[in-house]
Amino acid sequence: MPICPNCEYEYVEGITFCPDCQTQLLEDELYKKPEEWTEENWVLAYSTDMEYKAEMIRDNLLGANIKATILSQKDRNFPGSGDLSVVKLFVRKEDLAEAITFIEKTKSAAPDKDVEE
């Protein structure tokens, strides 16, 4: 089955480009799967109690070519904050310093001022 090397979705035979990202699909035997999620390869870079914050930072990191993933321990059945609703953002170990610098710059950036009409 053809696989998108970017999105990692499988498609039926006959499809040659990913409809989501327009990347040319690879045959299963040519596709190299990414490294497995192991504690040795990924480290915690950021944590929050709000999923949207982690998702925004992850998307910005991915845009800067820093691989990142989210582990949400948020229990949707129990709305609360604190230790019961931890959302963690992990990056590859070798990207940690760059990711932390990027996150700090993002957090300290001043929001755009509204333009007066």
C-alpha positions in Angstrom: 0.0 0.0 0.0 1.3 3.5 -0.8 2.2 5.6 2.3 2.7 9.3 2.7 6.2 9.9 4.1 5.0 13.2 5.6 1.6 12.4 7.1 2.3 8.6 7.5 -1.2 7.7 6.2 -1.8 4.6 4.0 -3.7 4.9 0.8 -5.3 2.4 -1.6 -3.4 1.3 -4.7 -3.6 3.8 -7.6 -3.2 6.9 -5.4 0.2 8.6 -6.1 0.0 11.9 -4.2 -1.2 12.6 -0.6 -4.4 14.6 -0.8 -3.6 16.4 2.4 0.0 17.6 1.9 0.5 16.9 -1.9 3.6 14.7 -1.2 4.4 11.9 -3.5 3.5 8.6 -1.9 6.0 5.8 -1.4 5.5 2.1 -1.7 5.4 0.2 1.6 8.8 -1.4 1.1 10.5 2.0 0.4 8.9 3.7 3.4 11.2 4.0 6.4 9.2 4.2 9.5 10.2 6.9 12.0 12.0 6.0 15.2 9.8 4.4 17.8 8.7 6.5 20.8 11.2 5.7 23.5 12.3 7.5 26.6 15.8 7.5 25.2 14.8 9.5 22.1 12.2 12.0 23.4 12.3 14.4 26.3 9.8 16.8 28.0 10.2 20.3 26.6 7.0 22.0 27.9 3.9 21.3 30.0 0.7 23.1 30.5 -2.9 22.5 31.6 -4.4 23.7 28.3 -4.3 21.5 25.2 -4.6 24.4 22.8 -1.4 25.9 24.2 0.6 22.7 23.7 -0.9 22.3 20.2 0.1 25.8 19.2 3.6 25.4 20.4 3.9 22.0 18.7 2.6 23.4 15.4 5.2 26.2 15.6 8.0 23.8 16.4 7.0 21.6 13.5 7.0 24.7 11.3 10.6 25.3 12.4 11.5 21.7 11.5 11.7 20.5 15.1 9.8 17.3 15.6 7.4 17.4 18.5 4.5 15.4 19.9 1.9 15.8 22.6 1.0 13.5 25.5 -2.2 14.6 27.0 -3.1 13.3 30.5 -6.2 15.5 30.6 -9.3 13.7 31.8 -12.2 15.2 29.8 -14.6 13.7 32.4 -13.2 15.7 35.2 -12.8 19.4 34.3 -10.1 20.8 36.4 -6.6 22.1 36.5 -3.4 21.1 38.3 -1.9 17.7 38.3 -5.1 16.1 37.1 -4.9 17.9 33.7 -1.3 17.8 32.5 -0.6 18.2 28.8 3.1 17.5 27.9 5.0 18.4 24.8 8.0 16.2 23.9 10.8 16.8 21.5 13.6 14.7 20.3 16.5 14.7 22.7 19.0 16.3 20.2 16.5 19.1 19.5 15.8 20.0 23.2 18.0 23.1 23.4 16.8 24.5 20.1 13.2 23.8 21.1 13.5 25.4 24.5 15.0 28.5 22.9 12.2 28.6 20.4 9.5 28.2 23.0 11.0 31.0 25.2 11.2 33.4 22.2 7.6 32.5 21.3 6.4 33.1 24.8 8.2 36.4 25.2 7.2 37.9 21.9 4.8 40.8 22.3 1.4 40.4 20.6 0.8 42.5 17.5 -0.9 45.8 18.3 -4.2 46.5 16.7 -4.1 49.1 13.9 -6.3 52.1 14.5 -8.7 52.8 11.7 
